[in-house]
Amino acid sequence: MLAFRFLSIFSIVTLIIFTISCASLSSTNKGYSADLLVGDWVHSQEESTTRENIFRPNNYNFPPARGSRDKMTLEKGGALSYSVNGPNDQPVQYKGTWLLSGKQLVLNYDKKQLKYTIVDISNSILKLK
């Protein structure tokens, strides 16, 4: 009887430890849904750092900026419109594709490939590294 009780307690403790370790493993390796990325994202140079690029939805209340802001439109199906500040502060627009693999966002345009790691994403912010 004592051995059965010990075995039951041991099984419960083992199950709890296994559950906790799997939960922490899945949160550190979690990917993101492509649906969260679909839309217009504008570079927030005021919030960006040398380590992270911050993007906000196009309806965000940005302060005035010289020239145009970099903007990417990620469409369902993987189509990309990418606009960067060019000569004379005029936007230069590119068409391409985008792909999401886990936490990796890959942009392909104009024979270039940009790879970012998604740090955080919500309806109001996209943080890339």
C-alpha positions, -999 to +999 in steps of 0.1 A: +000+000+000+028+024+009+046+015-023+014+023-043+011+057-026+047+065-033+044+055-069+013+077-073+030+107-058+061+101-079+040+098-111+022+131-103+055+149-096+070+135-128+039+146-149+041+181-134+078+185-141+073+172-177+044+196-183+064+226-170+095+217-191+074+213-223+056+246-217+089+265-213+103+247-244+073+256-265+074+293-254+111+297-262+106+281-296+072+295-305+066+308-340+041+334-350+010+333-371+014+349-405-020+365-400-005+388-374+019+401-400-005+408-428-010+445-433+008+478-436+038+483-413+057+517-410+092+520-396+092+540-364+127+554-365+122+573-332+117+540-313+142+518-332+176+511-317+208+496-332+195+462-320+158+464-329+138+479-357+103+489-346+074+490-370+039+503-363+006+500-382+001+527-408-027+543-387-003+550-358+001+586-348+037+593-359+055+626-352+065+645-383+096+631-401+119+644-428+112+626-460+092+594-462+092+566-437+101+531-448+070+510-452+062+474-459+029+459-469+027+422-463-002+406-481-018+372-477-002+347-500+033+363-496+032+394-518+054+423-506+053+460-513+084+477-498+090+514-498+122+531-486+133+567-484+153+574-515+172+603-531+157+637-525+136+622-496+113+606-522+100+570-516+114+542-537+090+513-541+098+477-546+077+446-552+087+412-539+077+384-516+078+376-479+080+344-459+075+335-423+093+305-408+088+302-370+102+335-357+121+343-390+107+369-414+123+369-448+118+397-473+128+392-510+128+422-533+151+437-560+175+408-559+180+414-522+170+392-492+165+406-457+162+382-428+147+394-395+140+376-362+106+386-347+111+398-312+075+408-305+043+413-325+008+426-317-018+447-334+001+478-324+038+469-328+062+448-347+098+444-332+124+429-355+160+421-348 
